[in-house]
Structures are given as C-alpha cells and as structure tokens.
Amino acid sequence: MSSEAARQQRLQLRVRGRVQGVGFRAYAQYVAERFALVGWVRNVGASEVEAVAEGPRHALDDFAAALRRGPPGSRVDDATLAWQAASGEFRRFDVRPSAPG
C-alpha cells in the first residue's frame, strides 16, 4: 500500500433537518468535488441525507463542516459522523437515488 493510499480515510455522514428540497445533494456533490473527494450522497427518508466520502482527513473534515452548515435554505438539526479506512472503491462523487427511510 502506498503512503498516499494509507493517508486516505472514509467518512460516513448523516445529517437530519430541513435537508431535502433545498439542493442539499447538489451542494454536497459540489463541495466534495471542490475538495477532490470521491463517494456518494443520497436522501434517506423524509428529513435525512447520507453521504460517504473518501479522501485525505483534512479534506473530509472540511467536507463535514460544510455539510453541517448546509446550503442556503437548509437547516441541519443533527449530524452523525463515522470514520473508517478508505476502501478505494469510488472514482468520483455521485448523487445516488433516494433510499427508503
């Protein structure tokens, strides 16, 4: 494993609040691409968004901070973060179809 691969981490983030119908997934994709992260984002249920992102820890920290703020018109009431080792399975950051909640 290269030293670059060893520095990669995976963040699973769930945010709850007014996060649907406000461009949250597009915002998450924009922020992820800005920080050169890969992974995905999707709606879950009626008031939750889930994102999985991989990249350097500092970029993931910035991504999480941006999603905790959310885009204009959103309101984040709660955010849950879970850290893991990066899997390397993603090549870009996608918006996925909604999941049942």
C-alpha angles and dihedrals in degrees: 000000000000120000089246091055090048091056093055117102137184125231124194109195130184121188125188131195132060093347103130126077091021101088094262096145093048089048091051091050092049092050093046092051091046089057093041093244126152129210135073147278131210142167117257119197118323103311110022138084124196125200133182116194135173130199142087116339094242091055092046090051090053091046091052092048091051093049091048087058094041128192123301111290094029129105121202111205098173139006128194122196129194122184126208140157113282115259097202090221097125129079099181141001114270138187106231129201117272119275124221111260 
